[in-house]
Amino acid sequence: MKEKERYKEQIDKILISKKSYRVASFSAAQLAEMTGMSIYKMSRVMKAEYGMSYADVIHEYRIEDAKRLLKDSSYATHTVDEIGILVGFSNRQSFFSAFKRITGCTPQKFRQDNINE
């Protein structure tokens, strides 16, 4: 296994098992420190292994989590804004913007179309 692939596994482990992406203030510097890499090296690994920047990777994880929660009927009483906060967005605008960019629809439309899955 190549070094960058090992680092990607380490990043995935931190982001998935610890759900670090849910912390709105979680920064590239914190992730780099947790992996023992410099920010520069971590950025290169993310570009090479994910094809995206740190911010884009974090948004992807948050949106995937939000989609899961929006489909889950046990979260039906939570507003879309509350779901955005739960997955780590600090405000409605950044949540809606990222959600629409990644999925092509608004969180409300996604929930409406998928709540009973």
C-alpha positions as a Python dict, from the first residue, in 0.01 Angstrom:
ca = {
    (1, 'M'): (0, 0, 0),
    (2, 'K'): (131, 342, -95),
    (3, 'E'): (200, 606, 169),
    (4, 'K'): (-82, 832, 46),
    (5, 'E'): (-330, 543, 64),
    (6, 'R'): (-227, 477, 425),
    (7, 'Y'): (-278, 842, 508),
    (8, 'K'): (-620, 835, 338),
    (9, 'E'): (-720, 539, 556),
    (10, 'Q'): (-604, 731, 862),
    (11, 'I'): (-804, 1040, 756),
    (12, 'D'): (-1113, 827, 687),
    (13, 'K'): (-1082, 663, 1028),
    (14, 'I'): (-1068, 1000, 1204),
    (15, 'L'): (-1353, 1147, 1004),
    (16, 'I'): (-1581, 842, 1010),
    (17, 'S'): (-1526, 672, 1344),
    (18, 'K'): (-1491, 992, 1544),
    (19, 'K'): (-1734, 1188, 1324),
    (20, 'S'): (-1496, 1481, 1358),
    (21, 'Y'): (-1663, 1650, 1060),
    (22, 'R'): (-1968, 1711, 1285),
    (23, 'V'): (-1772, 1968, 1485),
    (24, 'A'): (-1835, 2299, 1308),
    (25, 'S'): (-1497, 2436, 1409),
    (26, 'F'): (-1300, 2124, 1304),
    (27, 'S'): (-1011, 2257, 1100),
    (28, 'A'): (-757, 2133, 851),
    (29, 'A'): (-490, 2209, 1111),
    (30, 'Q'): (-663, 1983, 1365),
    (31, 'L'): (-693, 1698, 1115),
    (32, 'A'): (-330, 1739, 1012),
    (33, 'E'): (-223, 1728, 1375),
    (34, 'M'): (-432, 1416, 1441),
    (35, 'T'): (-269, 1240, 1145),
    (36, 'G'): (82, 1362, 1223),
    (37, 'M'): (112, 1536, 887),
    (38, 'S'): (182, 1894, 801),
    (39, 'I'): (-114, 2084, 658),
    (40, 'Y'): (69, 2103, 327),
    (41, 'K'): (120, 1726, 312),
    (42, 'M'): (-238, 1656, 421),
    (43, 'S'): (-368, 1887, 148),
    (44, 'R'): (-160, 1701, -112),
    (45, 'V'): (-288, 1365, 14),
    (46, 'M'): (-649, 1487, 1),
    (47, 'K'): (-609, 1619, -353),
    (48, 'A'): (-440, 1295, -467),
    (49, 'E'): (-667, 1046, -288),
    (50, 'Y'): (-1003, 1225, -278),
    (51, 'G'): (-960, 1460, -572),
    (52, 'M'): (-1085, 1741, -348),
    (53, 'S'): (-972, 2001, -99),
    (54, 'Y'): (-1010, 1963, 278),
    (55, 'A'): (-1324, 2181, 281),
    (56, 'D'): (-1484, 1984, -1),
    (57, 'V'): (-1413, 1650, 171),
    (58, 'I'): (-1565, 1778, 496),
    (59, 'H'): (-1871, 1904, 309),
    (60, 'E'): (-1911, 1566, 136),
    (61, 'Y'): (-1905, 1385, 472),
    (62, 'R'): (-2150, 1631, 625),
    (63, 'I'): (-2392, 1613, 332),
    (64, 'E'): (-2385, 1231, 326),
    (65, 'D'): (-2464, 1235, 699),
    (66, 'A'): (-2739, 1494, 645),
    (67, 'K'): (-2894, 1284, 367),
    (68, 'R'): (-2901, 983, 599),
    (69, 'L'): (-3069, 1186, 875),
    (70, 'L'): (-3315, 1352, 638),
    (71, 'K'): (-3429, 1007, 518),
    (72, 'D'): (-3457, 871, 872),
    (73, 'S'): (-3815, 895, 999),
    (74, 'S'): (-3688, 912, 1358),
    (75, 'Y'): (-3546, 1255, 1269),
    (76, 'A'): (-3870, 1376, 1108),
    (77, 'T'): (-3938, 1609, 1403),
    (78, 'H'): (-3602, 1783, 1350),
    (79, 'T'): (-3609, 2084, 1121),
    (80, 'V'): (-3382, 2091, 820),
    (81, 'D'): (-3182, 2366, 993),
    (82, 'E'): (-3136, 2143, 1300),
    (83, 'I'): (-3009, 1861, 1077),
    (84, 'G'): (-2755, 2103, 927),
    (85, 'I'): (-2631, 2196, 1274),
    (86, 'L'): (-2618, 1829, 1381),
    (87, 'V'): (-2386, 1740, 1093),
    (88, 'G'): (-2150, 2030, 1155),
    (89, 'F'): (-2263, 2331, 956),
    (90, 'S'): (-2252, 2652, 1152),
    (91, 'N'): (-2532, 2825, 962),
    (92, 'R'): (-2826, 2764, 734),
    (93, 'Q'): (-2673, 2937, 431),
    (94, 'S'): (-2358, 2724, 421),
    (95, 'F'): (-2564, 2405, 473),
    (96, 'F'): (-2812, 2485, 196),
    (97, 'S'): (-2541, 2601, -41),
    (98, 'A'): (-2327, 2288, 8),
    (99, 'F'): (-2631, 2058, -4),
    (100, 'K'): (-2758, 2202, -330),
    (101, 'R'): (-2410, 2203, -488),
    (102, 'I'): (-2351, 1837, -399),
    (103, 'T'): (-2699, 1688, -448),
    (104, 'G'): (-2860, 1924, -696),
    (105, 'C'): (-3161, 1990, -472),
    (106, 'T'): (-3247, 2162, -146),
    (107, 'P'): (-3251, 1971, 184),
    (108, 'Q'): (-3629, 2015, 208),
    (109, 'K'): (-3684, 1870, -139),
    (110, 'F'): (-3449, 1582, -61),
    (111, 'R'): (-3640, 1508, 261),
    (112, 'Q'): (-3974, 1531, 86),
    (113, 'D'): (-3863, 1286, -183),
    (114, 'N'): (-3692, 1038, 52),
    (115, 'I'): (-3851, 1039, 400),
    (116, 'N'): (-4018, 701, 367),
    (117, 'E'): (-3722, 504, 231),
}
